Amino acid sequence: MELIFEQIQVFLNQQTISEWVVLLLSILAALISRRVLLQKLGERGNNSRGLRLFAIRSLERILWPASMLVVLWLGQLVVNTYQYETLLLDLVVPLVLSFAAIRFIVYFLRKSLRGGAFLKASENFIAATIWLVVGLHLTDLLPQAMAALDSVGTTIGSFRLSLLSGLKLSILILLALTIAGWLSHLVEVRLTENKSINASARVGLIKFVKFAAITIALLIVLSSVGVDLSTFAVFGGALGVGLGFGLQRIAANFISGFIVIMDRSVKPGDVVTIGTEFGWVQELKSRYIVLRNRAGVDTLIPNENLITSNVINWSYADRNVRMAVQVDIEYSCDPEKAIEVMLPCAFASDRVLRDPAPNVFLKEFGPSGITMELRFWISDPESGVERVKSPIRVAIWKAFQEHGLTIPFPQRDLHLKSVDFRALQQLQEKLAEENNAIEKNMAERK
C-alpha cells in the first residue's frame, strides 16, 4: 500500500512530466499503428489460412497494446539515462502487458474451443487471474500470497500438492488442452481440404490426432509438475476393470466407431437406413453417428448399432439407386398403351438418369385394376429418394388424362343372399317417425 501512496505523490510531482510525455506518445503511436497496419493486415488475412491466418489475426488483437509497450520501454530507457525514476511507467507497463496477454489468450481460446459456458468461464477465470497477479505484483504482495497458497497442502507419496501447485496445474492443463485442441483443429482443416483422402480415412485421422494430442499434452503437463507417471499403471488396471463392468457399453461404442471408420462401411454423406431410421450421415463421432432425416431432424445412433444390426447403405459401392413408381389402370385399358405413355414421364424429374434407361413393367393383376410399375435410376440419393417421385406421379396423371387411361377406384362386390322384409319395413317406419318428430320440433320453434 505504501507503494501506491508513493506513486500518487509522484503523479502530482512535476518531475513526472517526462513520463507523462512518454505515455501520451505511446498512446499516439498505438493509434497510428492501429490505423495504418490493421488495413494491411486485414488484406493479407483475407488471402491467408492456417498458421499464417492465426498469426495475422493474433497480431491484429495485440497490435494496440504492443505498440504502446514498445514506446513505453523505449521511454523507460531514455528516462533512465537521465537518472530519473520511472514509477509511473513501472505501473503502466504491467497493466498494458496484462491487457495484451488477455486479448491474445482470449482469442486463442475462442479459436481452440467451441463457444459455450465453458469457454466463457475460462475467459473470465484467465482474465481475473491475470489482473489479480498484476495487482499483487504492483502492491508487492505477490510473494506473500504465493507463500500463503503454498503453505496449504498435503503430500501424496513423493509429490506435494498445495493450493499453489494445484492452481499452476489447472492453468497448465487448460493451456495444454487449448494448444492440443488448436493443433488438432488445424490438422482437421487441412485434412478436410485434402480431397485425395476418402471421408472415412479423413475422419479416422482426425479422431486419432485429437486423441493423441490431448494424451501427449496431459502427459507433458503431469510430468512437468513432478507427477510420477508410473502410478498410472495402477490407474490403468482399475480403468480396465471399470471397462469390463460399468463402462462396457461406452467402450463398445467407442471401439465400434473406429471399426466403422476403418472398414469404410459408413461415411459422412452416405444415405443409410438403420432399423426404422432413414437419412443422411452428417458426422461420425467417437460414440455415435449423426443421422439427419428428410425433416431435418438429427438422430444420434450409437456406433454399436452399426455393428450389431442390419444397415442399408444406399450409396455404399454404387451411388446409383433404382426407384419405382406404381400405378393401377382399369382392366378396360390397354397395358401396352399405358407402357408407351408412362415411359416419357420418368424424365419429369431432371434427377432421373438416362443410362440406365427407365423401364415400365406390368407388375400384376390386382383386385381393382392392372398394376403398372415405372422403374428409373438416380445418382444422388442424398438429395432425397421420395422427392423425385412426386413430379413423376403428376406427369403420369396428366398423361393418363390426355390419352384416356383411367385409374380405377377400389372395387368390392356385395352379395345379398336374403332380406328380412319385415325388419326392413319396421326400420323404414322408425325412420319416418324420427323425421316427423324433427319436423314438428322445427315448426314449434318457428
ZIZIWO-V651734 format. One record per residue. N is the residue number from 0. RES is the residue in one letter. SS is DSSP state (H for helix, E for strand, L for the rest). OMEGA is omega as a letter, one per 40 degrees, with the letter a starting at -180 (none if undefined). Layout:
BEGIN
[[N | RES | SS | OMEGA] [N | RES | SS | OMEGA]]
END
This chain:
BEGIN
[[0 | M | L | i] [1 | E | H | i] [2 | L | H | a] [3 | I | H | i] [4 | F | H | i] [5 | E | H | i] [6 | Q | H | i] [7 | I | H | i] [8 | Q | H | i] [9 | V | H | i] [10 | F | H | a] [11 | L | L | a] [12 | N | L | a] [13 | Q | H | a] [14 | Q | H | a] [15 | T | H | a] [16 | I | H | a] [17 | S | H | i] [18 | E | H | i] [19 | W | H | i] [20 | V | H | i] [21 | V | H | a] [22 | L | H | i] [23 | L | H | i] [24 | L | H | i] [25 | S | H | i] [26 | I | H | i] [27 | L | H | i] [28 | A | H | i] [29 | A | H | i] [30 | L | H | a] [31 | I | H | a] [32 | S | H | i] [33 | R | H | a] [34 | R | H | a] [35 | V | H | a] [36 | L | H | a] [37 | L | H | i] [38 | Q | H | i] [39 | K | H | i] [40 | L | H | i] [41 | G | H | i] [42 | E | H | i] [43 | R | H | a] [44 | G | H | a] [45 | N | H | a] [46 | N | L | a] [47 | S | L | i] [48 | R | L | i] [49 | G | H | a] [50 | L | H | a] [51 | R | H | i] [52 | L | H | i] [53 | F | H | i] [54 | A | H | a] [55 | I | H | a] [56 | R | H | i] [57 | S | H | i] [58 | L | H | i] [59 | E | H | a] [60 | R | H | i] [61 | I | H | a] [62 | L | H | a] [63 | W | H | i] [64 | P | H | i] [65 | A | H | i] [66 | S | H | i] [67 | M | H | a] [68 | L | H | a] [69 | V | H | a] [70 | V | H | i] [71 | L | H | i] [72 | W | H | i] [73 | L | H | i] [74 | G | H | i] [75 | Q | H | i] [76 | L | H | a] [77 | V | H | a] [78 | V | H | a] [79 | N | H | i] [80 | T | H | i] [81 | Y | L | i] [82 | Q | L | i] [83 | Y | L | i] [84 | E | L | a] [85 | T | L | a] [86 | L | H | i] [87 | L | H | i] [88 | L | H | i] [89 | D | H | i] [90 | L | H | a] [91 | V | H | a] [92 | V | H | i] [93 | P | H | i] [94 | L | H | i] [95 | V | H | i] [96 | L | H | i] [97 | S | H | i] [98 | F | H | i] [99 | A | H | i] [100 | A | H | a] [101 | I | H | i] [102 | R | H | a] [103 | F | H | a] [104 | I | H | i] [105 | V | H | i] [106 | Y | H | i] [107 | F | H | i] [108 | L | H | a] [109 | R | H | i] [110 | K | H | a] [111 | S | H | a] [112 | L | L | i] [113 | R | L | i] [114 | G | L | a] [115 | G | L | a] [116 | A | H | a] [117 | F | H | i] [118 | L | H | i] [119 | K | H | i] [120 | A | H | i] [121 | S | H | i] [122 | E | H | i] [123 | N | H | a] [124 | F | H | a] [125 | I | H | i] [126 | A | H | a] [127 | A | H | i] [128 | T | H | a] [129 | I | H | a] [130 | W | H | i] [131 | L | H | i] [132 | V | H | i] [133 | V | H | i] [134 | G | H | i] [135 | L | H | i] [136 | H | H | a] [137 | L | H | a] [138 | T | L | i] [139 | D | L | i] [140 | L | L | a] [141 | L | H | i] [142 | P | H | i] [143 | Q | H | a] [144 | A | H | i] [145 | M | H | i] [146 | A | H | i] [147 | A | H | i] [148 | L | H | a] [149 | D | H | a] [150 | S | H | a] [151 | V | L | a] [152 | G | E | a] [153 | T | E | a] [154 | T | E | i] [155 | I | E | a] [156 | G | L | i] [157 | S | L | a] [158 | F | E | i] [159 | R | E | a] [160 | L | E | i] [161 | S | E | i] [162 | L | H | i] [163 | L | H | i] [164 | S | H | i] [165 | G | H | i] [166 | L | H | i] [167 | K | H | a] [168 | L | H | i] [169 | S | H | a] [170 | I | H | i] [171 | L | H | i] [172 | I | H | i] [173 | L | H | i] [174 | L | H | a] [175 | A | H | i] [176 | L | H | i] [177 | T | H | i] [178 | I | H | i] [179 | A | H | i] [180 | G | H | i] [181 | W | H | i] [182 | L | H | i] [183 | S | H | i] [184 | H | H | i] [185 | L | H | i] [186 | V | H | i] [187 | E | H | i] [188 | V | H | i] [189 | R | H | a] [190 | L | H | i] [191 | T | H | i] [192 | E | H | a] [193 | N | L | a] [194 | K | L | i] [195 | S | L | i] [196 | I | L | a] [197 | N | L | a] [198 | A | H | a] [199 | S | H | i] [200 | A | H | i] [201 | R | H | i] [202 | V | H | i] [203 | G | H | i] [204 | L | H | i] [205 | I | H | i] [206 | K | H | a] [207 | F | H | a] [208 | V | H | i] [209 | K | H | a] [210 | F | H | a] [211 | A | H | a] [212 | A | H | a] [213 | I | H | a] [214 | T | H | a] [215 | I | H | i] [216 | A | H | i] [217 | L | H | i] [218 | L | H | i] [219 | I | H | a] [220 | V | H | a] [221 | L | H | i] [222 | S | H | a] [223 | S | H | a] [224 | V | L | i] [225 | G | L | i] [226 | V | L | i] [227 | D | L | a] [228 | L | H | i] [229 | S | H | i] [230 | T | H | a] [231 | F | H | i] [232 | A | H | i] [233 | V | H | i] [234 | F | H | i] [235 | G | H | i] [236 | G | H | i] [237 | A | H | i] [238 | L | H | i] [239 | G | H | i] [240 | V | H | i] [241 | G | H | i] [242 | L | H | a] [243 | G | H | a] [244 | F | L | a] [245 | G | L | a] [246 | L | L | a] [247 | Q | H | i] [248 | R | H | i] [249 | I | H | i] [250 | A | H | i] [251 | A | H | i] [252 | N | H | a] [253 | F | H | a] [254 | I | H | i] [255 | S | H | i] [256 | G | H | i] [257 | F | H | i] [258 | I | H | i] [259 | V | H | a] [260 | I | H | a] [261 | M | H | a] [262 | D | H | i] [263 | R | L | i] [264 | S | L | i] [265 | V | L | a] [266 | K | L | i] [267 | P | L | a] [268 | G | L | i] [269 | D | L | i] [270 | V | E | a] [271 | V | E | i] [272 | T | E | a] [273 | I | E | a] [274 | G | L | i] [275 | T | L | a] [276 | E | E | i] [277 | F | E | i] [278 | G | E | a] [279 | W | E | i] [280 | V | E | a] [281 | Q | E | a] [282 | E | E | i] [283 | L | E | i] [284 | K | L | i] [285 | S | L | a] [286 | R | L | a] [287 | Y | E | i] [288 | I | E | i] [289 | V | E | a] [290 | L | E | a] [291 | R | E | a] [292 | N | L | a] [293 | R | L | i] [294 | A | L | a] [295 | G | L | a] [296 | V | L | i] [297 | D | E | i] [298 | T | E | i] [299 | L | E | a] [300 | I | E | i] [301 | P | E | a] [302 | N | H | a] [303 | E | H | i] [304 | N | H | i] [305 | L | H | a] [306 | I | H | a] [307 | T | H | a] [308 | S | L | i] [309 | N | L | i] [310 | V | E | i] [311 | I | E | i] [312 | N | E | a] [313 | W | L | a] [314 | S | L | a] [315 | Y | L | a] [316 | A | L | a] [317 | D | L | a] [318 | R | L | i] [319 | N | L | a] [320 | V | E | i] [321 | R | E | i] [322 | M | E | a] [323 | A | E | i] [324 | V | E | a] [325 | Q | E | i] [326 | V | E | i] [327 | D | E | i] [328 | I | E | i] [329 | E | L | i] [330 | Y | L | i] [331 | S | L | a] [332 | C | L | a] [333 | D | L | a] [334 | P | H | a] [335 | E | H | i] [336 | K | H | i] [337 | A | H | i] [338 | I | H | a] [339 | E | H | a] [340 | V | H | a] [341 | M | H | a] [342 | L | H | i] [343 | P | H | a] [344 | C | H | i] [345 | A | H | a] [346 | F | H | i] [347 | A | H | i] [348 | S | L | a] [349 | D | L | i] [350 | R | L | a] [351 | V | E | a] [352 | L | L | i] [353 | R | L | i] [354 | D | L | e] [355 | P | L | a] [356 | A | L | i] [357 | P | L | i] [358 | N | E | i] [359 | V | E | a] [360 | F | E | i] [361 | L | E | a] [362 | K | E | a] [363 | E | E | i] [364 | F | E | a] [365 | G | L | a] [366 | P | L | a] [367 | S | L | a] [368 | G | L | i] [369 | I | E | a] [370 | T | E | i] [371 | M | E | a] [372 | E | E | i] [373 | L | E | i] [374 | R | E | a] [375 | F | E | a] [376 | W | E | i] [377 | I | E | a] [378 | S | L | a] [379 | D | L | a] [380 | P | H | i] [381 | E | H | i] [382 | S | H | i] [383 | G | L | a] [384 | V | L | i] [385 | E | L | a] [386 | R | H | a] [387 | V | H | a] [388 | K | H | a] [389 | S | H | i] [390 | P | H | i] [391 | I | H | i] [392 | R | H | i] [393 | V | H | i] [394 | A | H | i] [395 | I | H | a] [396 | W | H | i] [397 | K | H | i] [398 | A | H | i] [399 | F | H | i] [400 | Q | H | a] [401 | E | H | a] [402 | H | H | i] [403 | G | L | i] [404 | L | L | a] [405 | T | L | i] [406 | I | L | a] [407 | P | L | i] [408 | F | L | i] [409 | P | L | a] [410 | Q | L | i] [411 | R | L | i] [412 | D | L | i] [413 | L | L | a] [414 | H | L | i] [415 | L | L | a] [416 | K | L | a] [417 | S | L | a] [418 | V | L | i] [419 | D | L | a] [420 | F | H | i] [421 | R | H | i] [422 | A | H | i] [423 | L | H | i] [424 | Q | H | i] [425 | Q | H | i] [426 | L | H | i] [427 | Q | H | i] [428 | E | H | a] [429 | K | H | i] [430 | L | H | i] [431 | A | H | i] [432 | E | H | i] [433 | E | H | i] [434 | N | H | i] [435 | N | H | i] [436 | A | H | i] [437 | I | H | i] [438 | E | H | i] [439 | K | H | i] [440 | N | H | i] [441 | M | H | i] [442 | A | H | i] [443 | E | H | i] [444 | R | H | i] [445 | K | L | none]]
END
